[in-house]
Amino acid sequence: MSSFGLVYTFFVTIISIYTGMNINYMLSPPLAFAEIGDNYRVLSVAAIGLLFAVSRLACALVSMLIPGISDRGLEKEKEKKKKKKKK
């Protein structure tokens, strides 16, 4: 087994499992990213960061718009029910 195989098997796999991220693309890009050049790592990190922010915003908006989907929504629904019972 080559030194690359040892490093990849133990170091990269353990870090990937621990962080929950696929760092294989950082070591060896797929063919589509290889055409971008040496800056594919920077571009991929920026793209993933942007996608994460957009998806987080979308989830936050959905949880605010649909009552009962989050803890805050459940609390508001309980308060409304209590107010209706008092009347």
MARDRENPA-217896 format. One line per field, with one value per residue (C-alpha): residue number from 1; x, y, z. Coordinates in pm, 1 decimal, always signed. Example, Ala and Ser with C-alpha at 12.3 -4.5 7.8 and 13.67 -1.06 7.14 Angstrom:
resi 1,2
u +1230.0,+1367.0
v -450.0,-106.0
w +780.0,+714.0
This chain:
resi 1,2,3,4,5,6,7,8,9,10,11,12,13,14,15,16,17,18,19,20,21,22,23,24,25,26,27,28,29,30,31,32,33,34,35,36,37,38,39,40,41,42,43,44,45,46,47,48,49,50,51,52,53,54,55,56,57,58,59,60,61,62,63,64,65,66,67,68,69,70,71,72,73,74,75,76,77,78,79,80,81,82,83,84,85,86,87
u +0.0,+136.7,+176.7,-109.6,-331.8,-240.9,-299.5,-623.2,-755.3,-682.7,-648.7,-900.4,-1166.6,-1155.1,-1174.6,-1460.1,-1659.0,-1584.1,-1678.7,-1957.0,-1810.1,-1688.2,-1334.5,-1250.7,-1324.0,-1066.4,-796.0,-889.1,-1156.1,-1406.6,-1359.8,-1616.7,-1425.8,-1086.1,-1171.5,-1207.0,-840.5,-648.6,-917.6,-1180.4,-1142.7,-1216.4,-1510.7,-1654.9,-1632.3,-1796.9,-2073.1,-2144.5,-2145.7,-2392.4,-2615.9,-2608.7,-2709.0,-2992.6,-3124.7,-3104.7,-3296.5,-3559.4,-3604.1,-3632.0,-3896.5,-4098.4,-4086.3,-4209.0,-4488.1,-4632.1,-4758.0,-4677.4,-4370.8,-4127.8,-4124.3,-4215.7,-4510.4,-4629.4,-4602.2,-4801.8,-5072.0,-5094.1,-5127.5,-5407.4,-5593.1,-5556.9,-5693.3,-5991.3,-6067.3,-6061.9,-6320.1
v +0.0,+338.4,+628.2,+805.4,+506.4,+505.0,+877.4,+861.5,+555.4,+667.1,+1044.0,+1157.0,+898.0,+966.2,+1342.4,+1297.5,+1086.4,+1318.3,+1640.1,+1491.2,+1653.8,+1492.3,+1624.0,+1395.3,+1680.4,+1893.9,+1635.2,+1529.1,+1724.1,+1560.5,+1627.2,+1908.7,+2103.3,+2026.3,+2249.1,+2550.0,+2535.5,+2568.3,+2780.4,+2506.8,+2471.0,+2837.4,+2834.5,+2514.9,+2645.1,+2973.0,+2790.5,+2554.8,+2845.8,+3036.2,+2730.4,+2670.8,+3031.0,+3021.1,+2688.1,+2807.9,+3122.9,+2919.2,+2688.0,+2983.7,+3148.2,+2827.5,+2774.3,+3129.9,+3111.4,+2773.5,+2778.0,+2471.2,+2372.8,+2511.3,+2544.9,+2912.8,+2827.6,+2567.4,+2814.4,+3073.8,+2819.3,+2717.5,+3083.2,+3136.2,+2832.2,+2952.1,+3295.1,+3135.3,+2918.0,+3223.3,+3402.4
w +0.0,-92.2,+148.1,-28.4,+39.0,+405.7,+445.3,+250.8,+431.6,+783.8,+790.5,+528.4,+607.6,+980.4,+928.5,+679.2,+923.8,+1216.3,+1034.9,+824.2,+515.0,+196.9,+173.1,-117.5,-359.6,-186.3,-252.4,-604.2,-794.2,-1026.9,-1396.9,-1404.5,-1138.2,-1285.6,-1583.0,-1350.2,-1260.1,-938.0,-772.2,-767.8,-389.9,-326.7,-565.3,-422.2,-64.6,-168.7,-357.1,-67.7,+178.0,-38.2,-79.1,+295.8,+369.3,+114.7,+242.3,+602.9,+513.5,+329.2,+628.6,+865.6,+647.1,+618.6,+995.2,+1053.2,+794.8,+894.1,+1252.8,+1454.9,+1254.0,+1509.3,+1886.8,+1860.0,+1641.2,+1890.1,+2175.7,+1984.3,+1903.6,+2270.4,+2373.5,+2120.4,+2251.8,+2610.8,+2515.8,+2339.7,+2645.0,+2875.2,+2659.7
